[in-house]
Amino acid sequence: MAESFVFAVSLSLMLFALYLKVLEPYYAGRYSDIAFPSDIDVSLRRKRLETRRFSSCKTSSQTRKCCTMFSGNMKKTSKQLIVGLIASIAVFMSILMSGRSGFILISSFICAAGLLIASAADLRFRKIPNELCFIILLCGVTTGIYYGHLFEALAGGFAASILLILAKTLGGGVGIGDIKLMFSVGFFLGIRLSLGFFAITFALAAIVSLVLLILGKIERKTAIPLAPFACGSFAVVICFENLLIYCFGL
């Protein structure tokens, strides 16, 4: 157990370093003209902005306001990093506790890493990069070929994506990136688990949306990122795979 926890922490730290140092600045430049500007607060940009504000302060009261603003942003970023790190460790631990081994274990780790990065990008930029969907889809294809259930995997991808397309048609706040992500993950999980994955994803999204709506944090028509809920659902499905198959007769 201790070895698994240390391994999960190590993977999470490496993934965080990769995202913060390489991927986040890249996505910030890539989506700067189409994403929500208020959501793009990459560290370098934030530091330059706060430096300008701090240097423009003339009086002591303005200086105190600038310092308070800067420290507030730093605290917010620190909380986001801590929450993201805990979520990453939880996802990797769920895979280690699932009893998977060999090729399927490695594929699950890659798929989980893609989902975690997609979640961060969806939260920050409201975009899910195509290359992450392709990596997850590639894991599904190679796993399907390796274990000889490629058609089952294809059916899982179509099942998850068709249900999401139906939700989009009925007026749900679903984007094309969400559909591609659900198809890729459904392809990896296969038809038996993709339906449970879809149900848990939307159950989590509905519960969180309801809580935020009650608290007044969002409005009824506010679209929320789907990737973080898909990531949490993936962890639940992988960890309790045998229980889901037994309970629902999948």
Summary of the structure (lengths in Angstrom):
residues: 250
radius of gyration: 19.9
end to end distance: 29.4
largest distance: 70.8
contacts: 779
relative contact order: 0.10
helix: 81%
strand: 0%
